[in-house]
Amino acid sequence: MMGNILTILIFFPVFAALVIFALWRSGKATMWAAFVASVIEFILTMPLMWNFDKSTAAMQFVEKYSWVKAWGISYYVGVDGISILMVFLTTLLTMISILASFKYIGKRQREFYLAMLILEAAIVGVFVALDFFLFYIFWEAMLIPMYLIIGVWGGQRRIYAAIKFFLYTLAGSVLMMLAIIALYFKHGQLTGEYTFDILKITAASAQYSVGFQTIVFLAFFLGFAIKVPMFPFHTWLPDAHVEAPTAGSVILAGVLLKMGTYGFLRFCLPITPVASVKFVPLIAALSVIAIIYGALVAMVQEDVKKLVAYSSVSHMGFVTLGIYALNQAGIEGGILQMFNHGIITGALFLLIGLIYERTHTRLIADYGGIAKYVPVYATIFAIFSFGSIGLPSMGGFIGEFLVLVGSFKSLSNYAIVAASGVIFAAVYMLWMYQRVFFQTPNSRWEGIEDVNVREFIYLFPLIILVFWTGLYPETFTSYMHESVRSLLEHVNTVNIALK
């Protein structure tokens, strides 16, 4: 089974969706069947984590079969220390999102849960694909179910938000496709082998001229920057988050944004290392702008969901700053922050959705001192608010700390400015928390239900993880040590060779 574990992880959700489609017609049956399938998918991820060899940077659980031999296309999958945590995050958040949707999704339940399973399969495929053609198929396949989830089950402006999300992502995809085609022909001209094999194309990066690397880097960078989203390509994000149903917001913030930063790590740095180094000042500047701008805009939001959406722009700025610090601490901090942001922001969107189901409002001013009526909810919200701020002992702290340590080594001026983002985060989160939970109690919410058993069940794993990553981050960083070290060696070697 372990020899085909990645194929199973990609196609089991698709198989489950087909079986559910064939066997069940009622929304409720589909709901439970999809949840069971997502639990099985998550359990299947565990052997992957346990059997992963942390002492090597090589790709593991590799499967490679020739697909379209004449064009050099293969079904080629594998994981390393950079991608394995993203696979774990995807299966965990999908399972939780499905359970969290039991009461929220009232129309077209069957189609919704099938879309969630297809989305999960596509995202796992993105993180394990080692063939550019296969990667692009999964990247595009993800777009359709996510578009439907926002456009069909979203809020009042769902169509506008869904189209905006689709167009932005598609524009990025086209640029990425042009870069892939250019690499395909360049590798063929240089080596005589026309292939979409990502590892072979990466291994030949020292043969790509600086001019070629710059063009390919810019195409990749724009595609991935839209997905992150980096400033100034972030404008689709607040609309998508606010209009998406809770599950859509969780997957969007928890996993989809990471596909952009994953692209920087998997393609921009190893394939175009010289251009990556050349553009470090620009990317660091955009990252710092995102950190400060996202925090300041979050501060003035009246809608709590929009506030958390803009906080994502700020937090993802830390991720990109850490990656382009180009040292071990910065990159590991960036990857850990990707993971932590998925856990913490995913949980905040779950909590916002939970209270919205009861109150049908997300306006901060409407809540008042709601802690009096829902003390358990207020406690759990406080945990994740502190996690988002980066309180020591919680996941958010260690990720941002490593990013700042790495940034101070190579980008000290940017790091000094970025550090102020930590203070701004405390301001907007604590101010929001005070207005929502500790104002004069609003009698309108008297008698509303606190967190129930089902809701606590799906929030509990995230509470464990936010403390686990904060108190013992080595559990997670140990997966990435060798892969990050190897990546940095490759970047330095190619830069020296082309000087």
C-alpha positions in Angstrom: 0.0 0.0 0.0 2.8 2.4 0.9 4.2 2.1 -2.7 1.0 3.6 -4.0 0.0 5.8 -1.1 0.1 9.1 -3.0 -2.0 7.8 -5.8 -4.5 6.5 -3.2 -4.5 9.9 -1.5 -5.2 11.7 -4.9 -7.8 9.3 -6.2 -9.6 8.0 -3.2 -11.7 11.3 -2.8 -12.6 11.0 -6.5 -13.5 7.4 -6.2 -15.6 8.2 -3.0 -17.3 11.0 -4.9 -18.3 8.7 -7.8 -19.6 6.0 -5.4 -21.6 8.5 -3.4 -23.0 10.0 -6.7 -24.0 6.5 -7.8 -25.5 5.2 -4.6 -27.0 8.1 -2.7 -29.5 10.7 -3.8 -30.4 12.4 -0.5 -28.4 15.3 0.8 -28.1 13.9 4.3 -26.8 10.6 3.1 -24.3 12.3 0.9 -23.2 14.5 3.8 -22.4 11.6 6.1 -20.8 9.5 3.3 -18.6 12.4 2.3 -17.5 12.9 5.9 -16.6 9.2 6.3 -14.6 9.4 3.1 -12.8 12.5 4.3 -12.0 10.7 7.6 -10.6 7.7 5.7 -8.5 10.1 3.6 -7.1 11.8 6.7 -6.3 8.4 8.3 -4.5 7.4 5.1 -2.3 10.4 5.5 -0.9 9.1 8.9 1.2 6.2 7.4 2.7 8.9 5.0 3.8 11.0 8.0 5.1 8.1 10.1 7.0 6.4 7.3 8.6 9.6 5.9 12.4 9.5 6.1 13.4 12.8 7.7 17.1 12.2 7.1 17.0 12.7 3.3 16.0 15.5 1.0 15.1 13.0 -1.8 11.6 12.7 -3.0 9.8 9.8 -1.3 6.9 7.5 -2.0 7.7 8.2 -5.7 5.5 6.7 -8.4 6.3 7.3 -12.1 4.6 5.9 -15.1 4.9 7.1 -18.7 1.7 8.8 -19.8 2.2 10.5 -23.2 5.7 9.3 -24.1 6.0 11.3 -27.3 5.6 14.5 -25.4 7.6 13.5 -22.3 4.6 13.6 -20.1 4.5 11.2 -17.1 2.2 10.4 -14.2 4.9 11.3 -11.6 4.3 12.0 -8.0 6.3 12.2 -4.8 6.7 14.2 -1.5 9.6 15.8 0.3 9.9 17.8 3.5 8.4 20.9 1.8 5.2 19.3 0.5 4.3 16.6 3.1 3.0 19.1 5.7 0.7 20.6 3.1 -0.8 17.2 2.3 -1.4 16.6 6.0 -3.0 20.1 6.3 -5.2 19.5 3.2 -6.7 16.2 4.5 -7.2 17.6 8.0 -8.9 20.8 7.0 -11.1 19.1 4.4 -12.3 16.6 7.0 -13.0 19.4 9.5 -14.7 21.6 6.9 -17.1 18.9 5.8 -18.1 18.2 9.5 -18.5 22.0 10.0 -20.8 22.3 7.0 -23.5 19.8 8.4 -25.9 22.6 9.5 -24.6 25.5 7.3 -25.2 24.0 3.9 -29.0 23.7 3.4 -29.3 23.7 -0.4 -27.8 21.4 -3.0 -26.1 19.4 -0.2 -25.2 16.5 -2.5 -23.4 18.7 -5.0 -21.6 20.6 -2.3 -20.0 17.6 -0.6 -19.1 16.0 -4.0 -17.4 19.4 -4.9 -15.5 19.3 -1.5 -14.1 15.8 -2.3 -13.1 16.7 -5.8 -11.4 19.9 -4.5 -9.5 17.8 -1.9 -8.2 15.4 -4.6 -7.0 18.3 -6.8 -5.2 20.1 -4.0 -3.4 16.9 -2.9 -2.4 16.4 -6.5 -0.9 19.9 -6.7 1.3 19.2 -3.7 2.6 15.9 -4.9 2.9 16.3 -8.7 6.5 16.1 -10.0 5.5 16.5 -13.7 4.6 20.0 -14.9 1.8 18.8 -17.1 0.2 16.8 -14.2 0.8 19.7 -11.8 -1.0 22.1 -14.2 -4.0 19.7 -14.6 -4.4 19.5 -10.8 -3.9 23.3 -10.5 -6.7 24.0 -12.9 -8.9 21.2 -11.6 -8.9 22.9 -8.2 -10.3 26.0 -9.8 -13.7 24.5 -10.8 -15.0 23.1 -7.5 -13.7 26.2 -5.6 -15.5 28.5 -8.1 -18.7 26.5 -7.6 -18.4 26.5 -3.8 -18.2 30.3 -3.7 -20.6 30.9 -6.5 -23.4 28.5 -5.5 -23.2 28.3 -1.7 -21.8 31.8 -0.9 -23.3 35.0 0.3 -25.3 37.7 -1.5 -22.4 38.8 -3.7 -21.3 35.3 -4.4 -21.3 35.5 -8.2 -19.2 38.6 -8.3 -16.7 37.1 -5.8 -16.6 33.7 -7.6 -16.0 35.4 -11.0 -13.3 37.6 -9.6 -11.6 34.6 -7.9 -11.8 32.7 -11.2 -10.4 35.5 -13.4 -7.5 36.4 -11.1 -6.5 32.7 -10.7 -6.9 32.0 -14.4 -4.7 35.0 -15.3 -2.0 33.6 -13.1 -2.5 30.1 -14.5 -1.9 31.4 -18.1 1.3 33.0 -17.1 2.4 29.9 -15.3 1.5 27.8 -18.4 3.7 30.0 -20.6 6.6 29.5 -18.2 6.1 25.7 -18.2 6.1 25.6 -22.0 9.2 27.8 -22.2 11.0 25.4 -19.8 9.9 22.4 -21.8 11.5 23.7 -25.0 14.5 25.1 -23.3 15.3 21.8 -21.5 14.8 20.0 -24.8 17.2 22.4 -26.7 19.9 22.1 -24.0 19.7 18.3 -23.3 18.0 16.8 -26.2 15.3 15.5 -23.9 11.8 17.1 -24.1 10.2 16.4 -20.8 7.9 17.9 -18.2 9.8 16.2 -15.4 10.1 18.9 -12.7 13.2 17.3 -11.1 15.1 17.0 -14.4 14.2 20.6 -15.4 15.3 21.7 -12.0 18.6 19.8 -12.2 19.4 21.7 -15.5 18.8 25.1 -14.0 22.5 26.0 -14.1 22.3 25.8 -17.9 19.6 28.4 -18.1 20.9 31.9 -18.9 20.2 34.8 -16.6 17.9 36.4 -19.2 15.8 33.2 -19.6 15.6 32.7 -15.9 14.4 36.3 -15.4 11.5 35.8 -17.9 10.5 32.5 -16.5 10.8 33.7 -13.0 8.5 36.7 -13.7 5.8 34.5 -15.2 5.9 32.1 -12.3 6.1 34.8 -9.8 3.1 36.7 -11.1 1.1 33.4 -11.2 2.0 32.4 -7.7 1.8 36.0 -6.2 -1.9 36.2 -7.3 -2.6 32.9 -5.5 -0.7 33.9 -2.2 -2.0 36.7 -2.7 0.8 39.2 -2.4 0.2 43.0 -2.5 -0.9 44.4 -4.9 -2.6 41.2 -6.3 -4.7 40.6 -3.1 -8.0 42.3 -4.0 -9.8 39.1 -4.9 -9.2 37.6 -1.5 -11.5 39.7 0.8 -14.4 39.3 -1.6 -13.8 35.5 -1.9 -13.5 35.0 1.8 -16.5 37.1 2.8 -18.8 35.6 0.2 -17.6 32.0 0.5 -19.4 29.5 2.8 -17.5 28.6 6.0 -16.0 25.5 4.5 -14.9 27.5 1.4 -13.2 30.1 3.6 -11.4 27.5 5.6 -10.0 25.7 2.5 -9.2 29.0 0.8 -7.3 30.4 3.8 -6.0 27.1 5.1 -4.7 25.5 1.9 -5.3 27.4 -1.4 -3.2 30.4 -0.5 -0.3 28.0 0.4 -0.3 26.8 -3.2 1.2 30.1 -4.2 4.0 30.1 -1.6 4.6 26.4 -2.4 5.1 27.4 -6.0 7.9 29.9 -4.9 9.6 27.0 -3.0 9.1 24.3 -5.6 9.6 26.3 -8.9 10.9 29.9 -8.5 13.8 29.2 -6.1 15.1 25.9 -7.6 14.5 26.4 -11.3 15.3 30.2 -11.5 17.7 30.7 -8.6 19.7 33.5 -10.2 16.5 35.5 -11.0 15.1 34.7 -7.5 18.1 36.3 -5.8 18.0 39.2 -8.2 14.4 40.0 -7.2 14.8 39.6 -3.5 14.7 43.3 -2.7 11.5 43.8 -4.6 9.8 40.7 -3.1 11.0 41.7 0.4 9.5 45.2 -0.1 6.2 43.8 -1.3 6.1 41.3 1.6 6.7 44.1 4.1 4.0 46.3 2.4 1.6 43.3 2.7 2.4 42.9 6.4 1.7 46.5 7.3 -1.0 47.3 4.7 -3.0 44.1 5.6 -2.7 44.8 9.3 -3.8 48.5 8.9 -6.8 47.6 6.7 -7.8 44.8 9.0 -7.8 47.3 11.9 -10.6 49.4 10.3 -12.9 46.5 9.2 -16.5 46.4 10.6 -17.1 42.8 9.4 -15.2 40.3 11.5 -14.8 37.9 8.6 -13.3 40.6 6.4 -10.9 41.5 9.3 -9.6 37.9 9.4 -9.4 38.0 5.5 -7.1 41.0 5.6 -5.1 39.6 8.4 -4.3 36.7 6.0 -2.7 39.2 3.6 -0.5 40.4 6.5 0.4 36.9 7.7 1.2 35.6 4.2 3.6 38.6 3.9 5.6 37.0 6.7 5.7 33.7 4.8 7.1 35.3 1.6 9.6 37.4 3.5 10.8 34.3 5.2 11.1 32.3 2.0 13.1 35.1 0.3 15.4 35.6 3.2 17.1 32.6 1.6 18.5 31.0 4.7 17.5 27.9 6.8 15.7 29.8 9.5 13.7 32.0 7.2 12.5 29.3 4.8 11.7 26.9 7.6 9.9 29.7 9.4 8.0 30.5 6.2 6.9 26.9 5.8 5.9 26.6 9.4 4.0 29.8 9.2 2.2 28.4 6.1 1.1 25.4 8.3 0.2 27.6 11.3 -1.7 30.1 9.3 -3.8 27.2 7.9 -4.5 26.0 11.4 -5.2 29.3 13.1 -7.0 31.2 10.3 -8.9 28.1 9.4 -10.1 27.9 13.0 -11.0 31.6 13.1 -13.2 31.2 10.0 -14.8 28.1 11.5 -15.6 30.1 14.6 -17.0 33.1 12.6 -19.2 30.7 10.6 -20.4 29.0 13.8 -21.6 32.3 15.4 -23.0 33.5 12.0 -25.2 30.4 11.9 -26.8 31.6 15.2 -26.8 35.4 14.7 -26.9 35.9 10.9 -24.6 38.9 11.3 -20.8 39.4 11.1 -20.8 43.1 12.0 -18.5 43.6 15.0 -20.9 46.4 16.4 -23.8 44.0 16.5 -22.3 41.5 18.9 -21.5 43.6 22.1 -20.5 41.5 25.2 -21.3 38.2 23.7 -18.9 36.4 26.1 -21.6 36.5 28.7 -23.9 34.2 26.6 -21.3 31.9 25.0 -18.3 31.6 27.4 -16.9 28.4 25.8 -17.0 30.0 22.3 -15.3 33.1 23.7 -12.6 31.0 25.3 -11.8 29.1 22.1 -11.9 32.3 20.0 -9.4 33.8 22.5 -7.1 30.9 22.0 -7.0 31.3 18.2 -6.9 35.1 18.5 -3.7 34.8 20.7 -2.4 32.2 18.2 -2.9 34.7 15.4 -1.2 37.5 17.3 1.8 35.2 17.8 1.7 34.7 21.6 4.7 32.6 22.8 3.8 28.9 23.3 1.4 29.0 20.4 2.0 28.1 16.7 1.8 31.6 15.3 4.7 32.8 17.5 7.4 30.2 16.4 6.6 30.6 12.7 6.9 34.4 12.8 9.9 34.2 15.1 11.9 32.0 12.7 10.9 34.3 9.8 12.2 37.3 11.7 15.4 35.5 12.8 16.0 34.5 9.2 15.1 37.9 7.8 17.4 39.8 10.2 20.3 37.8 8.9 19.9 38.8 5.3 17.2 41.5 5.1 17.6 43.3 8.4 16.1 46.6 7.2 13.0 44.9 6.0 12.8 42.7 9.1 12.8 45.7 11.4 9.8 47.2 9.6 8.1 43.8 9.3 8.4 43.3 13.1 6.0 46.2 13.6 3.4 44.0 11.9 3.4 41.8 15.1 2.3 44.9 17.1 -0.4 45.8 14.6 -1.7 42.3 14.7 -2.1 42.5 18.4 -3.9 45.8 18.0 -6.5 44.7 15.5 -7.2 41.3 17.0 -7.4 42.4 20.6 -9.5 45.5 19.7 -11.9 43.2 17.7 -12.0 40.7 20.6 -12.8 43.4 23.1 -15.7 44.8 20.9 -17.2 41.4 20.1 -16.9 39.8 23.6 -16.5 42.4 26.3 -18.7 45.4 25.5 -22.0 45.9 27.3 -24.0 42.6 26.8 -26.5 42.8 24.0 -29.8 41.3 25.2 -30.6 40.4 21.6 -28.2 37.4 22.0 -29.5 36.2 25.3 -30.2 32.4 25.1 -28.1 31.7 22.0 -26.5 28.2 22.0 -22.9 28.0 23.0 -20.4 25.6 21.2 -22.1 22.2 20.9 -20.5 18.7 20.9 -20.1 18.5 17.1 -18.5 21.9 16.9 -16.1 21.2 19.8 -15.1 17.9 18.1 -13.9 19.7 14.9 -12.3 22.5 16.8 -10.4 20.3 19.3 -7.7 19.0 16.9 -6.9 22.5 15.9 -6.6 23.6 19.5 -4.2 20.7 20.1 -2.2 21.6 17.0 -1.9 25.4 17.8 -0.2 24.5 21.1 1.7 21.5 19.7 3.4 23.6 17.0 4.1 26.4 19.6 5.5 24.2 22.4 7.3 21.5 20.3 7.8 22.9 16.7 10.6 20.3 16.1 7.9 17.7 15.4 7.0 19.7 12.3 10.3 21.4 11.4 12.2 18.1 11.5 10.3 17.1 8.3 11.7 20.1 6.4 15.4 20.4 7.6 17.0 18.3 4.9 14.8 19.5 2.0 15.4 23.2 2.9 19.2 22.6 3.3 19.3 20.9 -0.1 17.2 23.7 -1.7 19.6 26.4 -0.4 22.7 24.4 -1.5 21.2 24.2 -5.0 20.4 27.9 -5.1 23.9 28.9 -4.0 25.6 26.4 -6.4 23.7 27.7 -9.4 24.3 31.3 -8.5 28.0 30.7 -8.1 28.1 28.8 -11.4 26.4 31.6 -13.3 28.5 34.5 -11.9 
